[in-house]
Amino acid sequence: MRYSTGTAIAAFALAAAFPAAASAEWTKTWVIEWNEPAMYYGAKSGVIDPGTDCPKGTNPDIDWVQVMVNAGYTREEAAWLRNPANPTRSPVHGQNQMAFRGKDRANVYINPTSTPDPGLTPVSGTIGEGIDLDGNTKNGFTGLNGEKGIDNSFYRTLGCWKTYRGPQRLSSGALQFNDAMRNGSWTTVIVATGKGADPMNDKDVKVGFYMSADKIVKDGNGGVALDYTFRIKPDAKYEALYSARTQNGVIASTAPADVMLRDPSYSQDLDLLRSRISLKMKPDGSLQGYVGGYRAWAPVYKGWVDARGPVIEALTWVQLPGVYYALQRNADFSPTGTAGEKTHISYAMRVDALPAFVMTPDGGKQVTEITSYKASAPPPSKPSATTFSVIDGLVPDRNAKVQAGPTAVILPPTTAPTSAGQ
C-alpha cells in the first residue's frame, strides 16, 4: 500500500443522519480525478461550431466599442477605452472603465439590472446530462440513454457559453480547474459501503464525499495514479453524505440530501439542496456518473464578478449582465416552496473517480463506515491571499492618474482610431 503525505486529524463525530457506525459488509473507495459541470456537447468538433445543443453555435464575438457607445460613451471615447495603447487598460486585469456602462454609468457587474439584458445564447437541444431531481419525467431533458426528466437548467442557461462548451474534459473551464485540482489544490475522496452480499445490487448503501489533505499523485504519463492512499481531512464545509442503493452497479440515491462539495469553478462552494447521486461502478474499478441538486445561482454569478469582470468578458465572449439575467430567468427551484422566489437552479456535475485507499483521519485504518467528520474539523480557513485585490469586479490601479468610475473623464487622443481594440 502506498501513502501520500498530508496532515492527520484523529477525532471525528457521527452525523445525525447516520447514527449507526457498525462496519459494513463491503466498502469501496475512490479519489475524484476529474469533475466538471455536466454539459452535453452536440457538435462534431470545435468550441464555437453549431451543433444539436447550440444550433447557432456559441455566443458571437462582441463589438465592445458599439456596446460602450450604446451605453452613452462617444465613439471616440469607446475606441480609446478599447485601444491597447490606453495606459488605463491593463493587459492582465482589463479595462476597469468597461464596468461603468449601466444607467448613470453604474457598475454593471455589481448592479447588472442597471443595463438592459444583452442576451445570452441558450441551449435549445433536447438532450442533457444529469439526474431527475423532481421526479417529473415530463419536464427537463432526455438523457444519453433515453431517460426522461433530466433536470439541468444550469446547462440550459450556460451550455452555449464558450467557457463551458466542448467535448468531455476539453472545455476551457474544465481544463483550468481540473488542472489545478490534479496539481494539488484540493482532493476529494468517495467512500461507499453496503450491508448486502453483492455490492452491485444492494438496497442499503451509504456514500460519503470527503476532503483529503493528501495530494493526488500522477503516474509517468501524467494521469492520476491508481491505488494511492488518502487520509480523510475533516472539513467544516465540504462533506456530502447520501443514502442510496445499487442496481446493476449503479449507485443511486434513495433520498435527497443537502450537501456542500468543493466546486471546480471560481465560486469553490458547490452548495446543493435536494442533492442526488447516480454513479456507475465500472468493471475496471473506476466510478463515473453525476452529482445533482439545486444550487443558488447568485453566488455563482458573484464568482465570475470576483474573478475580474473585464477579464471574464474579454476572454469568454460574454457580457456578464447577460449571464445574470439568464440565470435569473432559468432558475427553477425555491427553498420556500413552489410559490417562492426561484433563487436556485438545477445543476449536475460529471464525476470521474479512480480506485484508491481511503483511511481514517489518523491514518490508522481503512474507512469501513460512513460518518460525519464535521464536528472534529477546524474552523474554515480563509481564502489564500492573491497578489491583487478585486473590488466590485475590478482591480483598482492605485497609481493611475485617471481612475475608472461613474464620473471618470475619458481622454482619447484626437488621432485615436475609431475601430481600435474591438
Order of alpha helices (4+ residues) and beta strands (2+ residues): beta-beta-alpha-alpha-beta-beta-alpha-alpha-beta-beta-beta-beta-beta-beta-beta-beta-alpha-alpha-alpha-beta-beta
